[in-house]
Amino acid sequence: MKNVKSKRLFAEAKKVIPGGVNSPVRAFRAVGLEPLFVSKARGSKVYDADGGIYIDYVSSWGPMILGHANRHVRKAMSRALSRGWSYGAATELEVRLAQKISKAIPSMELVRMVSSGTEAAMSALRVARGFTGRDKIIKFEGCYHGHADSFLVKAGSGAITFGVPDSAGVPQPLAAITLVAPYNDLEAVSTLFHQNPSQIACVIVEPVAGNMGVVLPRQGFLKGLEEICHNNSALLIFDEVITGFRLIYGGGQKIFDVTPDLTCLGKVIGGGMPVGAYGGRREVMEKIAPLGPIYQAGTLSGNPLAMTCGLATLELLQQKGVYKKLELMTKGLCQGLEDLVSQKGVQVRINQIGSMFTLFFTGEEVFDYGSAKKSDTNQYAKYFQRMLQAGVWLPPSQFEACFISLAHSRKDVENTLKAAVDALDALF
């Protein structure tokens, strides 16, 4: 590939942006390349600055569930743009989106809009501490909840990729009140509560992990967390920034029949715009200003363009058969990949749920951070490079999720499988 313009842009970027990128995983270092610069996206494809065309399985890290530049959403955005794009004031749009969210996710009786998933998780954590009067929290190894200080302890994704689970700049006293348990390990959670009686404000968890690759909860894990939190007067927070409205209309809590006290959303509810939200039980959320003493604010919260994009996206996701179509397409691709690796005797595990999947280069079951880390990242890097050369855009990290959109076609799946045959042949 002759990526002349991307190379030039990267050289320019490194002079004015740390590492040349505005989010670490975009640097492509983990896959032994320099980043390609995207110039546009449409449907299931992204186009780089040098004219390369790729089938996109990154999906802007999840939110482009309709595909890129969906016509219905574009029309809604165009109408909204003509009315102005930032007011710093209340609008009907934010009311309508909050109503849609609350109806789809009944545990979110009250909803507060923010501008990112990181902001949603950070705010939910403050609410949990303010409501319970406790400081300590429990998170899980490999789960990522944004880059707020309290969460950068064995965080996942970029942190795993670069082998630095704990970020510099996080005060030790703050890290000390962030307790960490292995994902899918209820016994470890119970032990932490026993060791820290009446000190733990909340447990925060991705119902399906998406930042150490796709890792599914074992049967009873999420329900067990709900029970442990209830018995210890702590709050259960579901980080559904990735899974909310991606797995199903209503999110992971609907699939697994668990009712968290607080839920964090992002990604899909903004249709790709910078949007997040958190919400939960009325008695908990009423502690937030201006009703209560827990402060959180944001000029861009409820931004009219972002609300419009979110409303238009959710409107289409409510249509009958949408999630069935997504799941069938994803299962078809994953089954094709399973058949390929089986024929070639390759040590690969594929985790999939709904329209999310990850191909791990390991022969063992992947059920937590430790088992994910056994993946051969060098093999993934080589696989990534071959797939990119064949026109397939995968996450530039072994420890990320792939996503299918409604714009992906059977032809896209066929072409992806053809590329995978050549890529696996080159590796093994």
Backbone torsions as a table, in degrees:
resi	resn	phi	psi	omega
1	MET	NA	134.6	177.1
2	LYS	-99.8	94.2	-175.8
3	ASN	-99.7	56.6	-173.6
4	VAL	-61.8	-49.6	-176.8
5	LYS	-68.6	-40.4	177.9
6	SER	-60.8	-41.3	178.5
7	LYS	-63.7	-41.2	179.7
8	ARG	-66.5	-43.1	179.0
9	LEU	-63.9	-38.2	179.5
10	PHE	-66.5	-40.2	177.6
11	ALA	-61.7	-41.6	177.9
12	GLU	-67.5	-40.8	-177.2
13	ALA	-62.7	-39.1	-177.6
14	LYS	-63.6	-19.7	179.2
15	LYS	-79.3	-21.5	-173.9
16	VAL	-128.5	-8.8	-178.8
17	ILE	-128.8	133.5	180.0
18	PRO	-56.1	118.9	-179.1
19	GLY	70.5	2.1	179.3
20	GLY	80.9	4.4	-177.6
21	VAL	-138.1	158.6	179.7
22	ASN	-101.6	5.6	171.2
23	SER	-155.4	128.3	-166.5
24	PRO	-54.4	-40.7	-174.4
25	VAL	-65.2	-20.7	179.5
26	ARG	-68.6	-13.3	-176.0
27	ALA	-70.5	-16.7	178.5
28	PHE	67.2	10.8	-178.2
29	ARG	-61.9	-37.3	-176.7
30	ALA	-67.2	-16.6	179.4
31	VAL	-113.9	15.4	171.2
32	GLY	71.5	24.8	-178.8
33	LEU	-130.7	171.7	166.2
34	GLU	-96.1	153.0	-174.7
35	PRO	-68.6	147.9	168.1
36	LEU	-89.6	142.7	178.8
37	PHE	-98.0	125.6	-178.0
38	VAL	-84.8	134.4	178.8
39	SER	-101.8	-28.3	177.5
40	LYS	-166.3	170.0	176.8
41	ALA	-147.6	143.7	179.5
42	ARG	-152.4	129.6	179.1
43	GLY	63.1	-123.7	-179.8
44	SER	-96.2	8.1	-172.3
45	LYS	-117.3	148.3	166.3
46	VAL	-118.2	150.5	-176.0
47	TYR	-122.8	128.8	-179.3
48	ASP	-89.8	173.9	-174.4
49	ALA	-65.0	-18.4	-179.9
50	ASP	-100.1	8.6	177.0
51	GLY	93.5	3.0	177.0
52	GLY	-69.2	143.7	-179.4
53	ILE	-119.5	133.5	-174.3
54	TYR	-135.9	140.6	169.6
55	ILE	-72.7	124.9	-169.3
56	ASP	-97.8	118.3	174.2
57	TYR	-112.7	7.9	174.9
58	VAL	-87.7	-39.3	174.0
59	SER	57.2	39.3	-176.1
60	SER	54.9	35.6	-178.6
61	TRP	64.8	33.0	168.9
62	GLY	123.6	-36.3	-168.2
63	PRO	-74.4	-19.5	-174.2
64	MET	-82.7	58.2	-175.4
65	ILE	-68.7	-23.8	176.5
66	LEU	-86.9	-8.6	-168.6
67	GLY	96.0	172.0	-176.8
68	HIS	-81.3	142.6	173.3
69	ALA	54.0	44.2	179.0
70	ASN	-56.1	136.1	-173.7
71	ARG	-61.1	-44.5	-179.2
72	HIS	-61.4	-43.7	-179.4
73	VAL	-68.5	-41.1	179.7
74	ARG	-59.8	-41.4	179.8
75	LYS	-64.3	-42.7	178.9
76	ALA	-63.8	-40.5	-179.7
77	MET	-67.0	-37.7	179.7
78	SER	-63.3	-42.3	178.7
79	ARG	-64.6	-41.6	-179.0
80	ALA	-67.2	-38.5	-177.9
81	LEU	-60.1	-35.5	-178.4
82	SER	-68.6	-14.3	-179.6
83	ARG	-99.7	4.8	-177.4
84	GLY	101.6	159.0	-171.3
85	TRP	-126.1	2.5	172.3
86	SER	-160.8	125.3	-177.4
87	TYR	-115.0	-28.5	-171.9
88	GLY	63.4	32.3	-177.3
89	ALA	-146.2	165.5	-179.9
90	ALA	-68.1	145.6	177.8
91	THR	-136.6	159.6	175.6
92	GLU	-64.5	-32.0	-177.3
93	LEU	-58.5	-43.5	-178.2
94	GLU	-68.8	-30.2	175.8
95	VAL	-66.0	-46.1	-177.9
96	ARG	-64.2	-40.4	179.9
97	LEU	-69.4	-40.4	177.0
98	ALA	-61.7	-38.8	178.3
99	GLN	-63.8	-43.1	179.1
100	LYS	-61.7	-44.0	-178.5
101	ILE	-64.7	-47.2	-178.1
102	SER	-63.2	-36.6	178.6
103	LYS	-69.0	-38.9	-178.9
104	ALA	-75.1	-32.7	-178.3
105	ILE	-125.1	87.6	-173.2
106	PRO	-58.3	-23.8	178.5
107	SER	-66.1	-19.9	179.4
108	MET	-92.5	76.4	-177.7
109	GLU	-67.8	-36.8	173.3
110	LEU	-124.8	141.5	-174.7
111	VAL	-127.3	134.2	173.9
112	ARG	-116.7	124.1	178.4
113	MET	-80.5	141.9	173.8
114	VAL	-136.6	-166.5	-172.5
115	SER	-112.5	0.2	178.3
116	SER	-163.3	163.5	174.8
117	GLY	-64.9	-37.7	176.9
118	THR	-58.4	-45.8	-179.4
119	GLU	-65.2	-37.1	179.0
120	ALA	-63.5	-47.1	-178.2
121	ALA	-67.3	-42.9	178.6
122	MET	-59.6	-42.6	-178.5
123	SER	-69.9	-41.5	178.9
124	ALA	-61.8	-38.4	178.3
125	LEU	-62.8	-43.8	177.8
126	ARG	-61.8	-40.7	178.6
127	VAL	-62.4	-43.6	-180.0
128	ALA	-61.4	-43.3	178.9
129	ARG	-67.1	-42.0	-179.9
130	GLY	-66.4	-37.7	-178.1
131	PHE	-71.5	-41.6	-175.6
132	THR	-89.3	-20.0	-175.2
133	GLY	72.8	20.7	-179.1
134	ARG	-118.2	159.1	-175.1
135	ASP	-106.3	-34.0	-171.4
136	LYS	-78.8	149.4	176.3
137	ILE	-131.9	159.7	172.6
138	ILE	-116.9	126.7	170.5
139	LYS	-125.0	176.6	-175.3
140	PHE	-116.7	143.1	178.3
141	GLU	-53.8	129.9	176.2
142	GLY	87.4	-13.2	176.6
143	CYS	-83.9	135.6	-177.5
144	TYR	-113.9	129.6	-178.9
145	HIS	-125.9	31.5	-177.2
146	GLY	96.1	178.6	-171.4
147	HIS	-101.6	19.7	173.2
148	ALA	-63.3	147.3	-172.7
149	ASP	-51.4	-43.5	-174.7
150	SER	-63.7	-20.4	-174.7
151	PHE	-99.2	-10.8	-174.5
152	LEU	-86.4	57.8	174.5
153	VAL	-130.3	110.2	-174.2
154	LYS	47.8	62.9	-164.2
155	ALA	-85.9	-28.6	-178.6
156	GLY	101.5	177.4	177.0
157	SER	48.3	-116.2	-178.3
158	GLY	-57.5	-36.5	179.7
159	ALA	-63.8	-41.0	177.4
160	ILE	-68.4	-46.5	-176.1
161	THR	-54.0	-42.6	-176.3
162	PHE	-94.5	5.8	174.2
163	GLY	68.2	23.8	179.6
164	VAL	-126.4	80.6	-176.0
165	PRO	-65.9	-22.6	179.2
166	ASP	-114.6	123.6	-176.8
167	SER	-79.7	140.9	168.3
168	ALA	-63.1	150.3	178.9
169	GLY	93.0	-4.1	176.5
170	VAL	-91.9	118.7	-178.8
171	PRO	-58.4	136.3	-178.4
172	GLN	-57.2	-42.6	179.0
173	PRO	-59.9	-32.8	178.7
174	LEU	-72.6	-42.9	177.6
175	ALA	-61.8	-33.0	-176.9
176	ALA	-67.2	-22.7	179.3
177	ILE	-99.3	9.6	171.4
178	THR	-103.8	105.8	-178.6
179	LEU	-90.5	141.3	-173.5
180	VAL	-123.1	132.6	177.3
181	ALA	-124.4	155.0	173.7
182	PRO	-68.0	139.5	175.9
183	TYR	-60.6	142.2	179.0
184	ASN	73.3	15.6	-177.0
185	ASP	-118.4	92.3	-179.5
186	LEU	-68.4	-34.9	-178.7
187	GLU	-61.1	-40.0	178.9
188	ALA	-64.1	-38.4	178.6
189	VAL	-65.4	-45.1	178.6
190	SER	-60.0	-39.7	179.2
191	THR	-63.4	-42.4	179.2
192	LEU	-63.1	-39.5	176.7
193	PHE	-65.9	-38.7	179.0
194	HIS	-65.2	-38.2	-178.3
195	GLN	-77.9	-17.8	-176.7
196	ASN	-130.1	62.5	-175.0
197	PRO	-62.0	131.3	177.3
198	SER	56.9	28.5	179.6
199	GLN	-119.0	-14.2	-173.3
200	ILE	-95.7	121.1	-178.5
201	ALA	-78.2	-39.2	-172.7
202	CYS	-161.9	163.2	167.4
203	VAL	-116.2	126.5	177.2
204	ILE	-114.2	134.1	-174.0
205	VAL	-150.2	144.9	166.4
206	GLU	-81.3	121.0	-179.7
207	PRO	-58.3	-34.3	165.9
208	VAL	-127.3	117.9	-178.7
209	ALA	-66.3	139.9	179.6
210	GLY	-130.0	2.1	-175.2
211	ASN	-117.1	11.1	164.2
212	MET	-124.6	26.8	-164.0
213	GLY	88.2	171.6	180.0
214	VAL	-73.3	117.7	177.8
215	VAL	-128.2	120.4	-175.7
216	LEU	-86.6	149.0	175.0
217	PRO	-73.2	138.8	174.6
218	ARG	-72.7	157.2	-177.6
219	GLN	-55.5	128.3	177.1
220	GLY	88.7	-9.4	-176.4
221	PHE	-65.7	-52.5	-176.9
222	LEU	-68.0	-39.8	177.4
223	LYS	-64.1	-37.2	177.9
224	GLY	-63.9	-38.9	177.2
225	LEU	-63.1	-40.9	178.9
226	GLU	-59.1	-44.3	-178.9
227	GLU	-68.0	-43.4	180.0
228	ILE	-62.0	-44.6	179.5
229	CYS	-63.0	-44.4	-179.8
230	HIS	-60.8	-44.4	-177.5
231	ASN	-68.5	-20.4	-178.3
232	ASN	-111.9	13.9	178.8
233	SER	54.2	35.6	175.1
234	ALA	-108.7	161.5	179.6
235	LEU	-95.1	145.2	173.1
236	LEU	-102.5	121.9	178.8
237	ILE	-110.0	123.9	172.7
238	PHE	-95.7	119.1	172.6
239	ASP	-88.0	98.6	-179.2
240	GLU	-108.2	31.6	178.0
241	VAL	-58.2	-38.3	177.2
242	ILE	-90.5	-47.2	-170.8
243	THR	-79.7	-24.9	-177.3
244	GLY	-63.5	117.8	-178.3
245	PHE	68.2	1.6	174.3
246	ARG	-92.5	-45.8	-179.3
247	LEU	-76.7	-40.1	-177.3
248	ILE	-165.5	160.8	177.8
249	TYR	-72.3	101.3	-174.7
250	GLY	127.1	-15.4	171.3
251	GLY	84.0	-176.8	-175.4
252	GLY	-61.9	-32.9	-178.5
253	GLN	-64.9	-27.0	175.9
254	LYS	-73.7	-40.3	179.4
255	ILE	-64.4	-44.4	-172.9
256	PHE	-97.3	3.7	175.5
257	ASP	53.8	51.8	177.8
258	VAL	-126.0	140.2	-178.9
259	THR	-112.5	99.6	177.3
260	PRO	-75.2	161.8	176.8
261	ASP	-78.0	-35.4	178.4
262	LEU	-135.6	149.4	178.6
263	THR	-132.8	137.7	175.1
264	CYS	-107.9	134.2	179.4
265	LEU	-126.9	162.5	176.6
266	GLY	-172.9	-149.2	172.2
267	LYS	45.5	-96.8	-169.0
268	VAL	-65.4	-35.2	-174.9
269	ILE	-67.5	-10.1	174.0
270	GLY	-109.1	2.7	179.2
271	GLY	58.3	23.9	-179.5
272	GLY	105.9	-10.6	174.6
273	MET	-81.5	162.6	-179.8
274	PRO	-71.0	93.5	-177.2
275	VAL	-138.8	143.6	169.0
276	GLY	-145.9	169.4	176.2
277	ALA	-158.7	151.3	169.9
278	TYR	-137.2	152.5	-177.9
279	GLY	-170.1	173.2	-179.2
280	GLY	174.2	-151.9	-178.8
281	ARG	-55.5	140.4	-177.0
282	ARG	-57.5	-44.6	-176.4
283	GLU	-64.8	-27.7	177.8
284	VAL	-78.7	-49.2	-175.6
285	MET	-68.8	-22.7	178.6
286	GLU	-73.2	-2.9	175.0
287	LYS	-83.9	-5.7	-178.2
288	ILE	-86.2	141.1	175.3
289	ALA	-59.6	139.4	14.4
290	PRO	-90.4	4.1	-179.2
291	LEU	-82.7	-31.0	-174.2
292	GLY	-138.5	-168.9	-171.5
293	PRO	-87.2	-3.6	-177.2
294	ILE	-90.2	116.8	-173.0
295	TYR	-93.9	138.2	172.9
296	GLN	-161.3	135.7	-177.8
297	ALA	-151.9	166.9	177.4
298	GLY	-173.4	124.6	-179.3
299	THR	-59.7	-38.8	-175.7
300	LEU	-91.5	0.9	177.4
301	SER	-62.3	127.5	-178.1
302	GLY	77.2	21.9	179.2
303	ASN	-49.5	132.2	-173.0
304	PRO	-61.2	-36.2	177.9
305	LEU	-67.3	-43.4	-179.7
306	ALA	-64.8	-41.1	179.3
307	MET	-64.7	-39.9	179.1
308	THR	-62.6	-45.7	-180.0
309	CYS	-62.5	-42.3	178.9
310	GLY	-64.2	-45.1	179.2
311	LEU	-61.2	-44.1	-179.5
312	ALA	-65.5	-36.9	178.9
313	THR	-67.3	-49.4	-178.8
314	LEU	-64.4	-31.8	177.4
315	GLU	-59.0	-43.6	179.1
316	LEU	-73.1	-32.9	-179.1
317	LEU	-71.1	-17.1	177.5
318	GLN	-78.2	-11.5	-177.9
319	GLN	-67.1	147.2	-176.3
320	LYS	-62.9	135.6	173.0
321	GLY	85.5	-1.2	-176.5
322	VAL	-60.4	-51.7	-174.6
323	TYR	-73.8	-29.3	175.2
324	LYS	-64.9	-42.1	178.7
325	LYS	-62.5	-44.1	179.3
326	LEU	-61.2	-45.4	-177.1
327	GLU	-67.0	-41.0	-180.0
328	LEU	-64.2	-41.1	178.3
329	MET	-63.4	-42.8	-179.0
330	THR	-67.7	-44.1	178.4
331	LYS	-62.9	-37.2	178.7
332	GLY	-63.0	-43.3	178.1
333	LEU	-66.0	-45.5	-178.5
334	CYS	-65.2	-37.4	177.3
335	GLN	-65.2	-39.8	176.5
336	GLY	-61.5	-41.6	177.2
337	LEU	-66.8	-39.6	177.3
338	GLU	-59.9	-43.9	179.7
339	ASP	-62.7	-40.6	-179.6
340	LEU	-63.6	-49.5	-177.3
341	VAL	-68.0	-30.3	177.2
342	SER	-66.9	-43.9	179.4
343	GLN	-61.5	-35.5	-175.1
344	LYS	-94.5	-4.3	179.6
345	GLY	67.1	30.7	-177.1
346	VAL	-82.8	141.3	177.7
347	GLN	-82.7	88.1	-177.7
348	VAL	-139.0	140.7	172.4
349	ARG	-119.6	137.7	178.5
350	ILE	-116.5	119.2	173.8
351	ASN	-101.7	131.8	-176.1
352	GLN	-145.8	140.9	169.4
353	ILE	-152.0	132.7	-178.3
354	GLY	55.3	-127.1	-178.3
355	SER	-102.3	22.6	178.4
356	MET	-116.0	142.1	174.4
357	PHE	-158.6	158.8	173.0
358	THR	-140.6	136.4	174.0
359	LEU	-100.0	108.1	-179.7
360	PHE	-95.1	132.4	177.2
361	PHE	-85.6	71.7	176.7
362	THR	-153.1	152.2	178.6
363	GLY	-91.9	-2.9	-176.3
364	GLU	-100.7	158.6	175.2
365	GLU	-60.7	138.8	177.4
366	VAL	-108.7	111.1	-175.5
367	PHE	-132.8	-3.0	177.3
368	ASP	-161.9	-175.5	-178.6
369	TYR	-60.4	-45.5	-178.0
370	GLY	-60.4	-43.7	-179.4
371	SER	-73.0	-32.5	176.1
372	ALA	-64.5	-38.0	-177.7
373	LYS	-67.3	-13.4	177.6
374	LYS	-77.4	-7.0	-179.9
375	SER	-63.9	147.0	178.3
376	ASP	-84.8	98.1	-175.5
377	THR	-70.7	-25.7	176.0
378	ASN	-66.9	-41.1	177.2
379	GLN	-65.5	-39.5	178.3
380	TYR	-62.6	-41.5	-179.4
381	ALA	-59.9	-43.0	179.0
382	LYS	-66.1	-41.9	177.7
383	TYR	-61.3	-45.3	178.5
384	PHE	-56.9	-46.8	-177.7
385	GLN	-61.1	-44.9	-179.7
386	ARG	-66.2	-39.8	179.4
387	MET	-67.0	-38.8	178.3
388	LEU	-64.2	-41.6	177.6
389	GLN	-60.9	-30.5	-179.5
390	ALA	-88.8	3.0	176.7
391	GLY	89.9	29.7	177.7
392	VAL	-122.8	121.1	-175.6
393	TRP	-97.1	106.8	178.1
394	LEU	-107.3	165.5	175.6
395	PRO	-61.3	134.5	180.0
396	PRO	-78.8	44.5	178.1
397	SER	-162.1	137.9	174.6
398	GLN	-62.2	-28.0	-170.3
399	PHE	-100.3	50.3	176.8
400	GLU	-140.4	164.5	178.9
401	ALA	-93.0	148.2	167.6
402	CYS	-99.0	152.5	-176.9
403	PHE	-134.2	140.9	172.0
404	ILE	-100.6	143.2	176.2
405	SER	-115.7	168.7	177.3
406	LEU	-67.6	-15.0	178.6
407	ALA	-84.2	-14.8	177.8
408	HIS	-67.8	141.2	-177.7
409	SER	-114.7	170.1	175.4
410	ARG	-62.7	-32.9	177.5
411	LYS	-64.5	-38.9	176.3
412	ASP	-60.1	-43.9	180.0
413	VAL	-64.0	-44.2	178.7
414	GLU	-60.3	-45.0	-179.6
415	ASN	-67.1	-33.7	176.9
416	THR	-65.9	-43.1	-180.0
417	LEU	-67.1	-36.3	175.8
418	LYS	-62.8	-42.4	178.4
419	ALA	-64.2	-38.6	-178.8
420	ALA	-66.2	-34.9	177.3
421	VAL	-59.3	-49.3	-179.5
422	ASP	-66.2	-40.3	-178.7
423	ALA	-64.8	-43.0	179.6
424	LEU	-70.3	-36.8	176.4
425	ASP	-60.3	-40.1	-178.6
426	ALA	-68.1	-28.9	-178.1
427	LEU	-83.1	-37.5	-171.5
428	PHE	-123.0	NA	NA
